[in-house]
């Protein structure tokens, strides 16, 4: 990749992936509000807000972080499977995205329960607790790629070592 293009692609990657961290943190704050607030209006508002945040912000940013991460890996000498830190970032982001997609149904269910005429606090509390645990776990998992990106710990995979070895002279 040319230097200008590489910088542009890196800017998009950092914006998407760090934005994802911020959006998951906001989702966690709403989950805590839904679970702990004594004010019924707050509880009723928190879960639909979480559903919108997940659908409109978190899912698109998760795909953007993955796609731009692939561009950063494949378009630069870092490669996708040459350095353990890059491979680990890919696996963690992929894992978090898959869990997020699986939990989208539960997020919709919480929004539906919050909108019912008679608020079933016990049902909502169970779903809300599960969502909060997943949001906190997701945030912790996604902080690891951010740390790896800055420290870039050494460690080259077997494939990376093969690629770095100079080609034998014939
Ligand atoms: C939420 C997940 C992610 C976060 C928070 C994140 C964050 C970052 C940050 C802050 C940088 C800039 C580091 C620097 O310039 O010193 C970076 C670079 C990079 N990221 Fe990610 N990233 C994520 C996901 C991914 C994924 C899934 C991949 C691979 C598929 C990836 C591959 C890379 C590569 C190769 C670079 C280095 C680019 C370069 O220096 O040219 N990232 N990432």
Boltz pocket constraint, residues with backbone or C-beta under 6 A from the ligand:
constraints:
  - pocket:
      binder: B
      contacts: [[A, 10], [A, 13], [A, 14], [A, 17], [A, 18], [A, 20], [A, 21], [A, 65], [A, 66], [A, 68], [A, 69], [A, 70], [A, 72], [A, 73], [A, 76], [A, 78], [A, 79], [A, 86], [A, 89], [A, 90], [A, 91], [A, 93], [A, 94], [A, 142], [A, 145], [A, 146], [A, 149], [A, 150]]
      max_distance: 6.0
